[in-house]
């Protein structure tokens, strides 16, 4: 049986540093992230339903992702809790996010999937999260 998916693309800006990393990414630096969110489900076939024929309204998906992912992450500085000066930076700047994990592209994808999975409500479900850190490099979570 085949599945039907819808995908919406989002963009946000963010900075991070990889604590104890052995390359250039140990320095604070930024990315123009590209985020692809894919939802799977069956199109509504309810006669007279304004959403008939849709798995989910793309605008509804936009509102969910904006509220739960983009608003907190856009223009943030993402650091591991034990990064040097992390607590001091968080005290002086509004959008410093301190994680228990290294804020790599892979870990951010897992983080975003964990946020969105419970808020994409049945009968639909989150199918995948793809995060581009650069135009040619991405991590992807697939259910």
CORNORPE-V903823 format. One record per backbone hydrogen bond with DSSP energy under -0.5 kcal/mol. CO is the residue of the C=O (numbers start at 1). NH is the residue of the N-H. If there is no record, write none. Layout:
BEGIN
co = <CO/CO>
nh = <NH/NH>
END
This chain:
BEGIN
co = <4/6/8/10/12/13/13/14/15/16/17/18/23/24/25/29/31/31/33/34/35/35/36/36/37/38/38/39/40/41/44/45/46/49/51/54/57/57/58/59/60/61/62/63/64/65/65/66/69/70/73/76/76/77/77/78/79/80/83/85/86/87/88/89/89/93/95/95/96/97/97/99/102/104/105/106/107/108/109/110/111/112/113/114/116/116/119/121/125/127/128/129/130/130/131/131/132/134/137/137/139/141>
nh = <41/39/37/35/33/75/76/31/78/29/19/21/26/27/18/16/14/33/12/132/10/37/38/130/8/127/128/6/125/4/53/47/49/52/54/44/60/61/62/63/64/65/66/67/68/69/70/71/73/74/76/15/78/79/97/17/99/83/86/89/90/91/92/92/93/96/77/97/98/79/99/81/104/108/109/110/111/112/113/114/115/116/117/118/119/120/121/124/40/143/38/141/36/132/133/139/34/137/133/134/131/129>
END
